[in-house]
Amino acid sequence: MTHNGSYWFDSLAPDDLGLAAEPMPTQVDVAIIGGGYTGLWMAYYLSEYCPHLKVAILEAEVFGFGASGRNGGWCMGTSHDVEALLSQVSTRATGLRLARAMQATVDEIARVADHEQIDCHFEKGGNLMVATSPFQVTQLQDELKHLHQVGFTEADYRWLDAPESRARVGTASNFGAMFTPHCAAIHPARLARGLAHRLKARGVLCLESTKVTGYVSGRVETNRGELRADKILRATEGFTPTLKGQKRAVLPIYSMMVATEPLPGSVWDEIGLVHRETFGDPRRVVIYGQRTADDRLAFGGRGGYYFGSKVKPVIPGDDPGLDSVAQSLRDLFPVLVDYKMTHRWGGPLGVNRHWRPTVTFDPETGLGSAGGYVGEGVAASNLAARILVDLVRGEDSEILGLPWVDDLARNWELEPVRFLGARILQYAAERADASEAELGRPARFWDGLFNRFVD
Ligand SMILES: Cc1cc2nc3c(=O)[nH]c(=O)nc-3n(C[C@H](O)[C@H](O)[C@H](O)COP(=O)(O)OP(=O)(O)OC[C@H]3O[C@@H](n4cnc5c(N)ncnc54)[C@H](O)[C@@H]3O)c2cc1C
């Protein structure tokens, strides 16, 4: 399979999908399983710091086929676990260090893209979290106050009043927004494919259509034969449950996206996003949008979970789960009623049982892994890969002090508990959002239930 169904893959140069096939090696120093950002960044930094090592990346489909080539393109200077760390006095300093490392990671990605001449449409226009209801003004301003109390400044997060916020993004209702400059919009597939091309040019063995069927310390089995490797690093995030013995290691949750046709200047006069700011709002069924470099709106929302951790490699465009995402976009921008949504797709992302990313490496077995970014992995995968590479090199570094290192999660529950838990979580999130939209005040009961399930 080469196409992941996304607008991003559709907009790549026609000859970009698929690298020239390479013969299967029998022995390498490092074998990386999975050719998304996590695996590609691992190979990138290994080839930077240890050019003498023979590195292979094994990708079942094509590089960027997974979440990395089909996401919302928010390259965020934060990660999912920062908020929880900042909320406790005992972990606040750690949360701030992680946040600063993530902010620097956005610039690191820009640096590499620039240095390697990967034209991934990187534009650091920041992020707007829009209050679409008056009560969300208080909610977001409280959050802003908290962020300033714990050590961020106006240069990190600031309030835009309603006129300024509306001028930035013309959503149907907009009562102000929390703005951070620490976020860039990118074309996700261009970053993934661009990295793959550069790695191949550097001599990394970039093996597409090479599916790992099992692995143990020192040995990887694939559909193309066996490979011996001193170190084996897994970077399969939301696809992890398809690997032998890893069914309950990571929960695959789906995110769904749509993209409009290119929109004319008159529509952009109304919508704004002049600096390609990324935008969302505080609802629990997360939404995210960006203006693409070719003037489309690419917009997504969190989808669901399938019984038994089923991994659907491609979501068909007529999947009913995509209808609510399309509707949310039209509700935000009624002007879109006259314009087509040309693309609809989705895909799995990975959640660890403790809802935090994790990076681990055991020097004795040579086995390592990174992932579980809870839908916020575009930038986080770069930091995770750098951490893993430092662990592999046995090199002490500041980022090894970050909380993801060896923060192992237990397995997810057996079915049907897993499915029921995911369903209750989704239902509570939807009910809380619907109630708040209807009544214009916080939905305390549903919010309480929702929060019980995300810890
Ligand atoms: C629709 C969507 C929107 C998102 N939006 C954003 C966003 O805007 N911002 C953000 O920060 N995050 C976002 N995310 C999350 C982010 O994209 C992911 O966290 C990140 O891309 C994960 O990268 P990865 O390399 O770890 O995994 P992936 O990119 O999923 O790569 C895993 C790779 O492993 C391969 N693989 C699987 N099994 C095998 C096997 N047995 N053998 C060999 N290869 C195998 C797969 O084919 C796949 O290419 C989104 C995710 C989705 C699905």
The ligand as a Tripos MOL2 file, in Angstrom:
@<TRIPOS>MOLECULE
LIG
   53    58     1     0     0
SMALL
NO_CHARGES

@<TRIPOS>ATOM
      1 C1         -5.0520   12.4230   11.6200 C.3       1 LIG1
      2 C2         -3.9490   12.7630   12.5970 C.ar      1 LIG1
      3 C3         -3.6980   14.0990   12.9100 C.ar      1 LIG1
      4 C4         -2.6750   14.4310   13.8010 C.ar      1 LIG1
      5 N1         -2.3710   15.7530   13.9830 N.ar      1 LIG1
      6 C5         -1.2860   16.0840   14.7230 C.ar      1 LIG1
      7 C6         -0.8710   17.4450   14.8120 C.ar      1 LIG1
      8 O1         -1.4230   18.3300   14.1530 O.2       1 LIG1
      9 N2          0.1850   17.7410   15.6270 N.ar      1 LIG1
     10 C7          0.8430   16.7830   16.3400 C.ar      1 LIG1
     11 O2          1.7700   17.1150   17.0790 O.2       1 LIG1
     12 N3          0.4920   15.4650   16.2290 N.ar      1 LIG1
     13 C8         -0.5340   15.1040   15.4240 C.ar      1 LIG1
     14 N4         -0.8560   13.7830   15.2710 N.ar      1 LIG1
     15 C9         -0.0050   12.7670   15.9200 C.3       1 LIG1
     16 C10         1.3120   12.6000   15.1600 C.3       1 LIG1
     17 O3          1.0930   12.5870   13.7780 O.3       1 LIG1
     18 C11         1.9770   11.2840   15.5990 C.3       1 LIG1
     19 O4          2.1080   11.2630   17.0000 O.3       1 LIG1
     20 C12         3.3670   11.0980   14.9990 C.3       1 LIG1
     21 O5          3.3450   11.2970   13.6090 O.3       1 LIG1
     22 C13         3.8610    9.7000   15.3380 C.3       1 LIG1
     23 O6          5.0280    9.4370   14.5810 O.3       1 LIG1
     24 P1          5.6390    7.9860   14.6390 P.3       1 LIG1
     25 O7          6.7690    7.9710   13.7040 O.co2     1 LIG1
     26 O8          5.9070    7.6130   16.0520 O.co2     1 LIG1
     27 O9          4.4730    7.0100   14.1410 O.3       1 LIG1
     28 P2          3.8570    6.8650   12.6240 P.3       1 LIG1
     29 O10         4.0210    8.0870   11.8330 O.co2     1 LIG1
     30 O11         2.4640    6.3410   12.7940 O.co2     1 LIG1
     31 O12         4.7940    5.7950   11.9900 O.3       1 LIG1
     32 C14         4.7650    4.4270   12.3160 C.3       1 LIG1
     33 C15         5.1890    3.6840   11.0710 C.3       1 LIG1
     34 O13         5.4310    2.3250   11.3930 O.3       1 LIG1
     35 C16         5.0670    1.5540   10.2750 C.3       1 LIG1
     36 N5          4.8680    0.1670   10.7350 N.ar      1 LIG1
     37 C17         3.8490   -0.2920   11.4850 C.ar      1 LIG1
     38 N6          4.0030   -1.6040   11.7110 N.ar      1 LIG1
     39 C18         5.1450   -1.9680   11.0800 C.ar      1 LIG1
     40 C19         5.8240   -3.2060   10.9350 C.ar      1 LIG1
     41 N7          5.3490   -4.3280   11.4880 N.pl3     1 LIG1
     42 N8          6.9790   -3.2320   10.2200 N.ar      1 LIG1
     43 C20         7.4840   -2.0920    9.6690 C.ar      1 LIG1
     44 N9          6.8610   -0.9040    9.7580 N.ar      1 LIG1
     45 C21         5.7080   -0.8420   10.4650 C.ar      1 LIG1
     46 C22         3.8080    2.2040    9.7770 C.3       1 LIG1
     47 O14         3.5080    1.8600    8.4340 O.3       1 LIG1
     48 C23         4.1180    3.6860    9.9870 C.3       1 LIG1
     49 O15         4.6200    4.2960    8.8170 O.3       1 LIG1
     50 C24        -1.9070   13.4010   14.4150 C.ar      1 LIG1
     51 C25        -2.1750   12.0570   14.1290 C.ar      1 LIG1
     52 C26        -3.1750   11.7290   13.2360 C.ar      1 LIG1
     53 C27        -3.4360   10.2830   12.9090 C.3       1 LIG1
@<TRIPOS>BOND
     1     1     2 1
     2     2     3 ar
     3     2    52 ar
     4     3     4 ar
     5     4     5 ar
     6     4    50 ar
     7     5     6 ar
     8     6     7 ar
     9     6    13 1
    10     7     8 2
    11     7     9 ar
    12     9    10 ar
    13    10    11 2
    14    10    12 ar
    15    12    13 ar
    16    13    14 ar
    17    14    15 1
    18    14    50 ar
    19    15    16 1
    20    16    17 1
    21    16    18 1
    22    18    19 1
    23    18    20 1
    24    20    21 1
    25    20    22 1
    26    22    23 1
    27    23    24 1
    28    24    25 2
    29    24    26 1
    30    24    27 1
    31    27    28 1
    32    28    29 2
    33    28    30 1
    34    28    31 1
    35    31    32 1
    36    32    33 1
    37    33    34 1
    38    33    48 1
    39    34    35 1
    40    35    36 1
    41    35    46 1
    42    36    37 ar
    43    36    45 ar
    44    37    38 ar
    45    38    39 ar
    46    39    40 ar
    47    39    45 ar
    48    40    41 1
    49    40    42 ar
    50    42    43 ar
    51    43    44 ar
    52    44    45 ar
    53    46    47 1
    54    46    48 1
    55    48    49 1
    56    50    51 ar
    57    51    52 ar
    58    52    53 1
@<TRIPOS>SUBSTRUCTURE
     1 LIG1         1 GROUP 0 **** ****
